[in-house]
Amino acid sequence: MAKGEFWNEPIQTGPLPDSNSEFDCIVVGGGPGGAAAASYLAMGGKKVLLIEKGVWPRDKVCGDAVGGKSLGHVKALGVKMRLESTPHFRVTGIVFSSPNGSEVTVPLPEEDVQKMEAGYSLPRQQFDWILFERASELVQENGGSVIQGATVTQVHDEGGVVTGVEIGIGGKRGEKRNYSAPWTIGAGGYQCPVARKVVKELAEEELVDKMHYCGGYREYWDGVKGCEGDAGNIEIHFVDSIIPGYFWLFPLGGGRVNVGIGMVLGLMDKQKKKLRPLQADVIANHPSFKERFANATMVEGTGKGWQLPFGSPRKGEKNQPRRAYAPGALLIGDAASLVDPFSGEGVGNALVSGEIAARHVMENVGGIDYQNELWAALGPELTNSYKMQKMSRRKWLLNWFVGKAGRKPVIQEMMTEMIASKEAQENLHSKWFLVKTLLF
């Protein structure tokens, strides 16, 4: 372990609470959303039980990009300076390329870059470690408890009201303990047991819609040409053989790169494609990438896949993008299906939803009010991203748009604003605005 790499150390979380203990809120999942929700609740004086299936240090398969939206919460939780003291790649722009090889670089707002608020790229082990350690500190200071290495084996309910959980210490077959609370927050990712209880069992609604889920696969590589340094662009490439989907290169600093591929599960099944061989083919044979990877090496054991539940709006669904509440329970982050359907970024929306959920628990509101506030905050952005995702399935349209953007600075400025500004994103609703910008 290199000196100063504290994120490779264990996190001490104190003794296990007695079985049948009561709390103000139980948070299931210790990733960014769960850690944020638990932290905000503890800062609000609530007695919290934070449960994490893994044991730190632990990895999380992800694209590793942390957008500017996340940094306000990182600052509010008191860890921004510590995060910036760890090795990371500072994102100053995004490179997009189309199937025919056209390319455009979209700079992030200069003011945000200068203030170090445009975004980072760093391994989730580092990012999650910092947030979980801070949450553990806050939770325990306010009379709560933190458990690592525990699997939620049951989510209890009485007459449809979620009342608490049963856990197995060290796995499903481990020692069983039960805990209760008037509120339970599900933050356990795409396989969250609280989400399964809320959506599938209590509401009898569809939990997994493959047209709104993405398969992702990533590897870490060292020595990829053009990805040197500790600041610069992340890259999203719409490669001919991967449409509908994309190939990404997200530098992490120090010469290491998160290299991955993603595709909507329903479309992947239709085309009978597998992500790992698709990525291997792009790296070995694609004219834009084979030279860049010629002297690069993959970090052994880092090839891993996972699923991303998209926040794209569902036709006919009243609770957009998917039900995120039941009496006594709220869902956040991936458990609430809030991943951006175009970029695949989920950390920012996990933090936003974690703060909203914590506030609703403290105000003892929840329910449809929580769902409505969640969609009011994230819906316009997620809806626009879904439009962009559907556009990206058409090769000719990608070729035309990226080619046009590469030659027309006003489109690059528009794309910068779309990434950074909610007000600018609303222009996507105006067909006249888009026609005027693209054609004139």
N, C-alpha and C positions, 0 to 999 in steps of 0.2 A: 504494500500500500504506500503510495507516494505521500510525502509529508503534507499535512493539511487537508487530506481527503476525508473529512469527517463523515461524509455521506456513505462511506464504506464501513462505518462503525455501527454497533447496535444502538437502539434507542431504549433507554430505561423507562418503563411505564408503570412501575410500582406494583403493589400486590393486587391480586384478583379480588373483586368485590364478592361478598357472600352471595350464594344463590338466593333468589327471591328478593334481592335488594330492589328498591324503587328509585326511579330517577325522574327528572322533569322531562327529559328527552333522551331517546336512544338513537344514535347515529350509526348506521351499518355501512361500513366502507371508509377507509382512511386515506383515499386519494385526495386530489385537490379540492373537489366539491365537498366531501365529507369532512375533511380537515377544516375547511373554511366555515362550514355550517356549525361544527362543534366549537370552533374558536369564537365565532360571533355570539353563539348562545352563552358560552362561558363568560365572555366579556359583558354580556347582559345579565349576569348573575345567576344563570341557570345551572342546575346540577345535571351534568351530561354523562352518559356512558357512550364512549367511542369504541367501536368494535372493528378490528382490521383482520382480514383473513390471513394475510402474509405476516412475515416477521422481518423487521428491518435489520440489515440493509436488504431491500428487495427491488427488483426491476419491474418496470411496467412497459409493455410493448406499445409503442406510440410513434408518431412522426417527430416528436420532440420539439415542435415549434410552440412557443408561448407568445401569443399576440399581445398587442398593446392593451387590449381590454382587460387582461389579467392583472396588469401592473398596479392599477388603482387598488385592487383588493390585496395584492401582495404588500403594498405600502400600508394599507389600513390595518393589516394583521401584524405589522411590525417586523417584517423580514426582508424588505426590499434591499437594504444595505448588505445584509448577509448574503442574499442571492447574488448581488453584483460582485461580491468578493470572491465568488467561486468561478472557475473557468467556464466560459460560455461564448457563444458566437452572437454578436450584436447584428441584428437584421436591419439593413438600410434600404432594401428593395426586394422585389420579386421578379424573377425572370419567367416569362411564359413562352412556350414554343408550340407550334401547331404541327399536324401530321406531315406537312410538306417541308418542314424545316424552318419556316418563318419564325422570327423571334422578336419579342419586345420586352424591355426592362421597365418595370413600373417602380419608380422611387417612392419610398414612404415619405410622409411629410417631414421636411427638414427640421422643423421646430420640434417634432416628437423625437426624431433621431438625436438631436442635440441634447434634449432633456433625458435621453436614454429611456424613452417611453414608447418607442416604436415596436419593440418586440425582441425576443431572444430566441435562441435555439440552443438547447442543452439537454442532456439525458434526463429522463424522468426520474431516475434514481436520485439524482441531485435535487431536483425541484420538489419532488414529493417528500423526500427526507426532511427538507427544511420546513415545509408546511406542517408535516405530521409532528415533528418535534415541538414546534411552536404550539400546535393544538394540544399536545399532551401536557405541556407546561401550563397552559391556560385552564384546561379542563381540571387538572389536579389542584391547581391553586384555588379553584372555586368549588371544591368539594366533590367533584366527579371522579370517574375512573376511566382508564384506558386499557383495553385488552388487545394484544396481538396474538396471532396464531390460533384464532377462533373461527370456526365455521358456523354460520347460522343454520341450524337444522330445522327449525320451525319458526314461523311468524304467527303469534297467537292472536286470535280475535274472539270477541264475545258479541254475538249477534251482528256481525259485520263491522264492528269497531275494533281496529287494531289496538292491542293492549300491551304488546311486548314481544320478546323473542326467547327461544331456547337456543343455546350454543353448545357446540362440542369443542372442548379444548384440544387443540392439536389435530383437528379433523372431525369428520362426521361421527366416527366411532369413539371419539374421546369422551372424557368426563363431561356429563351434561350439567349445565347450569341454566337457570331461568331468571329473567329480569323483566320488570314491568315499568311502563311510563305512559302518561296520557298522550304522548306523541312519539312516533318513530319516523325517522328520516332515512329513506333508502338511497344510498350513494354507492352501491356495490357494483357499478359498471353494467355491462350488457347482460350479465347473468345474475343480476341482483335478486336475492330471494324476496325482498320486500316488493320489488316491482312485479315479480311473478304472483305474489299474494294479491296485490292491489289490482292489477290489470286482468290477469287470467282467472284467478279464483273468485275474488269478490265481485268484480264487474263483469266477468265472463266475456271479456273482449280479447281481441287479437293482440298478443304480445310481440310477435315477430312477423313483420311484413317484409318479405325479401326485396321488394321494390323500394323499400325505405331503409334497408340495411346494406352496409358496405363490407366487403371482405378486404382486409389489409394485410400486407406482408412486408417486413422490414429486415434489413441487415445493416450492420456497421462495417464501414470500409475505411482503410487508411490509405492516403496517397492518391486520392482521385484528383486528376488535373483540373485546375480552375477552382478548387475548393479550399485553397490555402488561406491562412490568416485567421483573424478573430473577429472580423467584421466584413459585411458585404451582403450579397444577395442569397436568398433561398431560391430554389428552382422547381418549377412545375412544368412538366413536359407531356403534351398530348401526343403520344407516340402512335403511329399508324396501327401497329399490331396490338395495342392495348385498348383502343377505343371500343366501347365506352368506358373509360377509366383514365388514370394518368400515372406517370412515373415521376418520382420526386427525388431531389438531392437537397438535403438540409444539412449544411455544415454545422458542426458542433464546436469548432475551435480546435487548435492544436493539430490540424490535419485530418481529424476524424469526421466522417460524414454518415448521416442517417440516410440510407438509400432504400426506397420503398416503392410499392405499387398498390393501387387501390381500385376496386371496381364494384359497382352495385351487384349484390348477390343474385338478384333475380335475373339480371342480364348476363352475369357470369355463368349461371346454370344453363341459360338458353344456348349460349355459345360453347358450353362444355369446356371452359377454360380453367386452368390452374395457375395461381399467381406465381409460385416459385419458379417453374420452368419459363413462364413468360418473362420474368425479370432477368433470369439467367441469359435468355436469348437476346434481350435488349443490350445487356452489358457486353456480351461477347460479339454481337454481330451488327448492331445498329451503327450506321456510319457516323452519327453525331456523338456516340458514346464509347465505342470500342477503343479508340485512341486514348480517351480520358481515363479509362480503366486499365490500360495496357500495363502499367507499372504499379497498380493498386493491389492491395490485399484485403480480403474479407476477414474480419475478426471472428475467429472460430466460435461457433455456438451461438451466434447472435441472430441467425435466421429464424424468425418467429412470426406467426400469424395471429390475427385477432379480428374481432368484428366491431364495426362502428354503427350504432343506431342513429340514423339521420333525423334531424329536426325538420324534415320537409313536410309541408302540410298534406294531410290525408283527405281525400274526397269523402264527404259525408260524415266526417268526424267532428263532433261538437267540442270535444276536449282536445284542442290542437297543441302539439302535433300528435300526442297520444295521451291518454288519461295519466295524470300525475298525482292523483290524490284519492284517498278513501277516508272515512271517518277515523281520525287518529293517526293518519300516515300521509307523508308527502314524499315525492320522488324528485331527485335532482340529478343533473349531469347526464351521463350515459344511461343511467337507470330511468331517466325521464325522456330518453331519446332526443337529445339536444345537440348532437354533433352537426356542425355546419355541412350541408349537403354538397357544397362545391369545394371548399378547401379541405374538409376533413378535420378541421381543428375543433377540439371539444373542451379544452381546459378553460378557456375564457367563459363559455356558457355554463360550465360546471361551477365556477366561482360565483358568477352572477346569480344562478339559481340557488346556490348554497346560502348566499346572503338573504335572498328573498324568503326562502323557507325558514331560516332562523328568525327573521322578523315576524313571520306569521305565527310561528310557535310561541314567541314571546308575547304576541298580542292575542294568542289563543283563537286564531281565526281559521286559517287553512281552507280546505274544501274548494269549491268552485272559485272562490275569491283568489285563492293562490294560483289556480290554473289560469284565470283571466289575467292576473298581473304578470305571470310568467310569459304568456303569449304576447301581451302588450309590449313587454320589454324586448323580447327576442323575435317575435313573429315577423315583422317587416323584413328584417335582415335574413331570416331563415327562408322566407318566401322568395326573396330576390335571389338568394344563393341556389335555391331549387331551380329557378328559371335558368340560371347560368349553367347548372349541371345538365339540364335537359338540352340546352344549346350545345354543350360540349360533346354530345353524342353524335353530332352531325359533322363529319370531317370537312365538308366543303365550307360550312359556316365558320368553323374554327380557322381554316386556312385563310378565308376572306377577312375575318375580324382581326386576327393577329397580324396579318400582312398590312391591313389598313392602319392598325395601331402603331406598327413599327415605323410607318411613314408620316404619321400625323400626331404631332405633340399634344394637340388638344384632347385626343382620345387617351393618351397616356396620363394627362392631367385628370381626366374624368375617372380613369381607373384608380388613380391614387386617392381621389376623393371618395370613390365608392368603398375602398378598403378602410379609410380612416373616418368617414363622416356619415352618421346616420341620416342627416339631412340630405346629403348628396345621394345616398342610396335610394331615397324616395323618388329621385328622378327616373329610376328604372320603371316606375309605374307609368311614366309619360312616354307613350309611343312617339309623339312628336319630338320630344327632347332627343330620343335615341336616333330617330331618322335624321334630324337636323345635324347631330354630332357626327354620325357615321357617314352620311352621304355628302355633306356640304363642306 
